[in-house]
Amino acid sequence: MEIKFKAMVSSKSMIRDPQGGRLVKIELVEERELPPPVFYSSKDSEIAREVLPVVQQVLRTMPFRPPSSFTVPRLTLWLTEDEWDALDPKPEVGGEVTVIVSSSKVEVKV
């Protein structure tokens, strides 16, 4: 079986390991859509049907928008400085990658 998902590079940072070498930390996240708000009322369903369009219109006219998506941390990749230098092309923050996980390997495609 194979698991495949799109991820976004959320951060790149360089840190020192305990032996004094440098490591590059790449964090990959997946963006997911938030489900729309659910209004449920068994007794007052007629009122809910009348009020829902008004509430939706008010939300659309507000000066700020509630977030429509959220990020889920999916994978953190640690590379030595030499491994980072050997990468071509290098993933950039905000760039999209494809992660493929199978029973024998994990593959990240830029």
FINURO-289081 format. One line per 4 residues: for each residue x negated, y negated, z of N, C-alpha, C, O, CB. Coordinates in steps of 0.001 Angstrom, whole numbers, m for minus. Atoms other than C-alpha are relative to their C-alpha. Glycine has a CB too. Example, Ala and Ser with C-alpha at 12.3 -4.5 7.8 and 13.67 -1.06 7.14 Angstrom:
BEGIN
m890 1190 0 m12300 4500 7800 m900 m1200 0 m1936 m1181 665 992 m27 1246; 820 1190 m60 m13670 1060 7140 770 m1090 730 261 m2198 899 m414 m462 m1415
REM end
This chain:
BEGIN
m836 1184 0 0 0 0 m883 m1250 0 m1976 m1266 566 953 4 1219; 759 1239 130 m1140 m3516 m772 855 m1165 476 2037 m1262 145 m463 m219 m1463; m675 1211 m479 m224 m6774 964 m665 m1180 m693 m1890 m1295 m702 m75 m138 1579; 532 1130 763 m603 m9962 m1073 769 m1253 399 2000 m1249 437 102 253 m1544
m662 1260 m316 89 m13562 m57 m881 m1172 m403 m2104 m1055 m493 342 m76 1496; 697 1251 310 m840 m17112 m1008 m296 m705 1324 533 m714 2234 856 m920 m964; 386 731 m1206 m2697 m19130 1614 m671 m1305 m411 m1150 m1456 m1535 m948 855 900; 640 1288 230 m4026 m22656 1916 m1169 m135 967 m1070 259 2129 1011 m1175 172
1151 245 m864 m7449 m23593 3265 336 m1210 861 472 m2324 354 m1322 m232 m835; m386 1106 m880 m6592 m25682 6320 m1203 m704 613 m1123 m1885 950 904 506 1103; 1182 668 m544 m10099 m26338 7626 m1261 794 m328 m1234 2013 m498 134 m183 1525; 1335 m576 128 m13780 m25694 7089 m858 m678 1052 m824 m1900 1191 m598 m190 m1458
901 604 m981 m16298 m26201 9854 m1260 836 103 m1263 2028 m202 683 m129 1383; 1269 m685 m158 m19895 m25324 10549 m352 m10 1484 m272 m1045 2146 m1124 m672 m859; 395 m92 m1404 m21030 m24079 13948 m1296 798 105 m1713 1460 m846 1124 658 854; 1226 m764 m276 m24170 m22591 15480 376 1307 676 1212 1333 1579 m991 m817 893
m209 m1266 m692 m24206 m18936 16407 m991 101 1166 m1894 m731 1259 m166 1207 m982; 890 m98 m1170 m25951 m17756 19628 m1476 156 m346 m2336 m143 482 418 1157 848; 1395 m169 405 m29125 m16973 17678 m562 m1226 m700 m1708 m1200 m1149 m130 1195 m903; 470 1236 607 m29391 m20493 16269 326 m150 m1471 62 m1203 m2051 m1450 m103 175
m389 98 1406 m28112 m19721 12775 1281 m800 m146 1963 m1087 837 175 1394 m612; m1236 745 258 m25276 m21621 11147 1033 912 m641 720 1728 m1508 m273 m1222 m905; m1125 m740 544 m21872 m20130 10412 1031 m972 m539 1245 m2043 29 622 920 1064; m1076 791 570 m19129 m21519 8210 1310 701 345 1496 1878 37 m171 m176 m1553
m1303 m536 m391 m15611 m21018 9588 1040 m578 m953 1172 m1795 m1080 343 m344 1501; m1042 412 945 m12788 m21118 7018 1328 529 537 1490 1735 725 m288 537 m1466; m1310 m390 m518 m9211 m21094 8317 1033 m61 m1117 1169 m1075 m1802 421 m910 1178; m1035 m98 1023 m6417 m19958 6004 1366 71 671 1561 825 1625 m231 1237 m910
m1360 17 m534 m2756 m20691 6706 984 216 m1138 677 m25 m2305 297 m1334 739; m1070 m185 978 491 m19830 4959 1101 m990 324 1506 m1121 1479 541 1470 5; m1117 929 m201 3195 m22446 4467 1302 738 m241 1468 1425 m1248 m113 m1236 m940; m1316 m626 118 6736 m21235 5052 1063 m1069 117 912 m2044 854 204 1097 1076
m1124 936 m27 9998 m23041 4460 821 200 1267 1054 1330 1696 888 177 m1249; m914 m78 m1129 12165 m23863 7445 1403 283 m518 1821 m302 m1517 m30 m1307 833; m1377 m220 445 15670 m22481 7141 847 m1227 314 553 m1951 1264 602 1260 671; m860 1152 m275 18419 m25100 6949 717 195 1335 896 1327 1784 1027 m205 m1144
m711 m140 m1267 20259 m25867 10188 1323 738 m201 2008 567 m1210 250 m1382 630; m1224 m792 76 23137 m23524 10887 992 m547 1020 683 m667 2205 m287 1517 253; m1073 448 m880 26381 m24841 12314 1013 1131 76 1532 1583 m945 663 m1338 m514; m929 m1111 m152 28598 m22150 13748 999 m316 1098 632 m735 2196 m751 1309 310
m1048 193 m985 31863 m22458 15524 1186 854 m415 1755 655 m1489 398 m1506 128; m1104 m887 371 34519 m19784 15572 1357 m676 189 2292 m408 m566 m58 1285 824; m1279 647 m284 37270 m21982 17047 249 m1195 m906 1351 m1381 m1421 54 m438 1448; m159 1277 689 36646 m25257 15263 m644 16 m1378 m1311 m950 m1751 m592 m1120 832
668 m91 1295 35514 m24091 11835 487 m1082 m968 m283 m1540 m1813 225 1380 m607; m515 1064 869 37760 m26643 10107 m704 m1321 306 m1077 m2058 m607 1532 m154 173; 707 1233 m401 36175 m29486 12079 m1454 71 m460 m1989 m914 m967 71 m209 1551; 1393 m156 418 32685 m28105 11372 m150 m233 m1500 m1118 m860 m1931 m518 1397 372
59 198 1452 33417 m28042 7619 136 m1473 m367 m445 m1925 m1354 1097 812 m692; m166 1430 281 34477 m31686 7755 m1198 m815 471 m1573 m1796 m171 1269 m523 663; 1098 776 m589 31583 m32880 9924 m1335 290 m692 m2179 m600 m792 m114 303 1498; 1283 m391 580 28766 m30983 8179 m474 m921 m1122 m1641 m1311 m1093 95 1398 m520
491 914 1044 28616 m33195 5028 m438 m1355 558 m1389 m1952 54 1078 m213 m1049; 372 1283 m608 28484 m36315 7215 m1360 123 678 m2212 m753 529 1075 m460 1022; 1288 m212 m687 25635 m34903 9317 m1120 127 m1028 m2188 m456 m842 51 1273 904; 1022 m146 1038 23711 m33886 6180 m343 m1342 m639 m1513 m1614 m908 472 982 m1072
245 1311 593 24111 m37370 4704 m783 m893 952 m1682 m1614 520 1318 m669 m381; 735 794 m995 22918 m39020 7930 m1455 438 36 m2347 m409 82 640 142 1407; 1379 m494 m20 19823 m36782 7965 m773 m451 m1236 m1960 m762 m1142 m14 1526 96; 674 443 1230 19038 m37714 4339 m356 m1476 19 m1350 m1873 m589 872 284 m1197
231 1442 16 19241 m41459 5028 m934 m474 1111 m1268 m1657 1163 1313 m722 112; 894 407 m1092 16992 m41460 8103 m1363 m383 m572 m1795 190 m1572 m150 1140 1053; 1286 462 540 13659 m43270 7618 m1101 1059 88 m2085 983 m648 m445 m1246 736; 977 m1076 m81 11728 m40183 8646 685 1306 m372 1877 1495 m128 m632 84 1421
m554 m1294 410 12210 m36711 7283 m460 1071 986 m1644 1138 1313 m436 365 m1459; 446 m1128 m798 12207 m33690 9534 m814 942 m887 m551 1038 m2085 1208 742 641; 838 m863 848 9584 m31201 8364 832 1090 m661 1726 1670 m44 m1132 634 826; m726 m1032 739 10834 m28812 5705 m768 1317 m23 m245 2339 m468 275 m466 m1427
792 m1223 m32 8026 m26301 6197 m899 m15 1236 m1078 m1047 1883 m845 150 m1298; 937 m104 m1101 5638 m25057 8839 m1134 927 m426 m980 1715 m1359 700 518 1293; 1149 m825 364 2226 m23399 8728 m189 1110 1023 14 927 2223 m1277 m857 m107; 256 m1171 m822 1388 m19971 10060 m1459 399 m208 m1855 676 m1341 977 1181 m356
1385 m457 169 m2274 m19077 10750 m12 1442 m497 679 2295 59 m791 m120 1334; 15 m1353 559 m3084 m16003 8648 m1367 669 51 m1457 1866 323 472 m39 m1418; 1311 m635 94 m6840 m15462 8346 m1081 m1012 331 m1036 m2152 m133 m226 598 m1405; 1183 820 m261 m10081 m16877 9742 m1199 770 m525 m1412 1928 m164 m156 m337 1536
1137 m630 661 m13190 m16117 7712 m1287 m651 505 m1425 m1874 480 115 m120 m1551; 1299 491 m472 m16710 m16434 9144 m1063 434 m1007 m1185 1619 m1317 m332 540 1445; 1069 m288 964 m19609 m16673 6666 m1314 m566 510 m1342 m1624 1138 335 m587 m1396; 1307 564 m303 m23324 m17089 7205 m273 m1111 m1015 415 m1230 m2029 m1126 1101 m35
336 1099 910 m24934 m20091 5569 m399 538 m1381 m42 m49 m2403 m1146 m856 590; 400 m600 1279 m26469 m17843 2880 1209 519 m774 1282 355 m1992 m998 1142 235; m1211 m472 662 m23098 m16225 2143 805 m1168 m559 1348 m1089 m1661 857 817 972; m716 1197 461 m21505 m19668 1889 m650 m562 m1252 37 m912 m2211 35 m1073 1102
721 528 1158 m24209 m20844 m510 193 879 m1237 171 374 m2359 m1487 m124 321; m165 m923 1126 m23662 m17734 m2682 1408 m66 m604 1616 387 m1729 m299 1427 451; m1374 88 521 m19932 m18439 m3085 80 m954 m1180 m471 m2054 m1149 967 m454 1102; m240 878 1139 m18911 m19827 m6448 1302 424 m648 1351 1542 m1159 m1180 46 m1023
m129 1341 m564 m16450 m21515 m6555 271 54 1504 763 1054 2027 1120 m765 m708; m222 86 m1437 m16286 m22633 m2940 1425 m493 272 1908 m1402 m403 m1042 m940 661; m1349 476 m333 m12844 m23004 m1350 m51 m1371 655 m901 m1626 1509 709 996 928; m78 1346 m551 m11915 m26597 m541 1225 m130 891 2217 575 701 39 m1047 m1125
m1143 245 m880 m9616 m27871 2201 1174 m464 m852 1034 m1362 m1681 m346 m1057 1101; m1182 299 792 m6111 m28020 767 130 881 m1223 1178 888 m1869 m19 m1428 m419; m45 m888 1155 m6979 m25507 m1942 782 1266 308 918 1671 1463 m1409 354 m450; m787 m1213 m163 m4904 m22418 m2524 m833 1215 m362 m1586 1195 m1336 1269 m56 m858
679 m1266 259 m6280 m18878 m2358 1033 1119 72 2110 956 646 m1167 242 1019; m836 m1190 m77 m4758 m15438 m2799 m726 1009 868 m1902 1297 645 311 585 m1420; 574 m1007 m889 m5353 m12881 m46 676 1330 m315 1903 1428 m341 182 m393 1517; m502 m1338 295 m4997 m9192 m894 m591 944 1038 m1811 1056 1167 m367 452 m1466
430 m941 m1023 m5144 m6628 1907 470 1380 m421 1659 1603 m645 556 m386 1413; m356 m1377 305 m5271 m2943 1075 m584 884 1098 m1203 386 2038 m520 429 m1419; 466 m897 m1057 m6126 138 3112 m1518 29 129 m2039 395 1182 507 1393 m255; 1455 m109 m50 m9812 m102 2239 m749 m1324 m87 m1965 m1353 100 m455 873 m1095
713 1268 126 m10563 m3802 1741 930 m1203 163 2153 m1099 69 m698 m70 m1346; m682 1293 m39 m9587 m7438 2192 m674 m855 m1056 m1895 m1012 m1052 m63 m676 1440; 535 784 1112 m10000 m9628 m879 599 m1394 30 1809 m1552 190 290 688 m1356; m446 1393 43 m9808 m13437 m1046 m423 m572 m1349 m1610 m618 m1671 m599 m843 1196
289 553 1334 m9523 m15000 m4520 321 m1486 11 1410 m1903 407 820 739 m1117; m190 1452 82 m9989 m18731 m5037 725 m326 m1273 992 m1496 m1549 m1347 m754 64
REM end
